[in-house]
Amino acid sequence: MNMLDFNIDIYKGKSTDGDPLESYSGQKQEWQDYQLLRVHDGFDGAVSLHLGDCWNTVLKNGLTSFTQAVTAKETIIKFGNTMQLTHDFTVVVNATFEG
């Protein structure tokens, strides 16, 4: 089953209430470019979201709609100390498949 097109919405927190923080769209194999996203919401201005597991689930099961909570980790250095912050996001993938 081949994906024709997709949309990704990223929401801050563990809810899909309100407008998405970021939105992306693409066609066919372009999903591969969206496995690692930089969302502009971190302490330093951006955090990285790893979406490989989301894509595996969508593609393996041919899902047209998929929602998952994702925790992003951000490493910062403040006053010479290294700290790791976590940020919660909700990822919504909508896709269409041929066939």
N, C-alpha and C positions, 0 to 999 in steps of 0.2 A: 504494500500500500504506500503510495507516494503522497507526500504532503504538497498541496498546491500553494497555500499561503497561511500566514499566521500573524497574530497580534499578541504582544506581551504587555501587560500592565503591572507596574510595581507600586504597591501601596505601603506606606509607612505603618509599622505596627502589625497587629494580628487581626486586622479587619480590612474589608474592602469598602468601607464607608467613605464617602467623599470622592474627590478627584484623585486619580493616580499621581504619584510623585514623578514617575517617568513612564513613557509609553514607547514601544518599538513595534515595527512591523516588517515583514519580508515575505519572500516567496521561495518555494522549493528548498534547495540546499542551503539557503542563506541562514537557516536556523543555526548552522555551525558557527557563525559569527557572533552568536548571542549566547554562548555557553558561559562566558565570564563578562559580567556587566559592571561598569563603574557608576554607581548611583551617587548623585551629589547630595549627600546628607550626613557626612561624617564629621568628626572633630576637625580633621584637616581639610574638609571640603568634599571628600568622596570616600566611599567604601566599595569593596568588591563583592559582588554576589556570584556565587558559583552555581550555575543552573544545569549542570550536566545530568544530575539525577532527575530533574524535572523533565528534561528533553527525553531521557531514556524511557520514562514512564509514558509520556505522550506518544512517542513514536512506536514503542513496543506494543502498546495497546490500541493504537489508532484513535486516541481520545480527541474529541472535537472541543472539549472544554475541560480545563484542569486548573485547580487552585491548590497552592501549597504554601505553608509558612516556611520561611527561610531565615536563618540566623547568619548574619554577616559578622565577621570579626575584623577588627581594625587595631593595628599595633601603632601606638604613639610613644613618643619620648617627651616627657615633661619633667623639667628640672633635673635632667640627667637620669631619670628613672624610666624604664621601659614598662608600659602598661598595655594590656589588651582590653579593648572595649568591645561589647557586643551590641548589635543593632538588629531588631526584629523587623522583618518585611513580609508581605504577602504577595506572592507571584500568581498572576492569572494568565494562563495561556489559552487562547482560542485558535483553533486550526481547522482548515478544511482539507480533505483528502480526496484524491480521485478514486473512482470506483465505488 
